[in-house]
Amino acid sequence: MDKNDGKDGARRYGEIGLIQRKDFGTVPPKVSYRLTPLGERFVPVINSIRKWGTRHLSVTA
């Protein structure tokens, strides 16, 4: 995983309206993220996918 993957993912989620980014304009940089109402409505979907994975996918490698 590249160090920018998290930042790029957060940017994409912001662009589609799942999260909101707040930049505090400080040095060193400080930002926070929160779910938007759309993001909050998506939580049950993520939970369903997680539960399905727990039931159907093996953790052994």
JOCOR-V513279 format. One record per backbone hydrogen bond with DSSP energy under -1.0 kcal/mol. NH is the residue of the N-H (numbers start at 1). CO is the residue of the C=O. If there is no record, write none. Layout:
NH_CO, NH_CO
//
This chain:
5_2, 8_4, 9_5, 10_6, 11_7, 12_8, 13_9, 14_10, 15_11, 16_12, 18_13, 20_34, 22_32, 24_30, 32_22, 34_20, 36_18, 40_36, 41_37, 46_42, 47_43, 48_44, 49_45, 50_46, 51_47, 52_48, 53_49, 54_50, 55_51, 56_52, 57_53
//
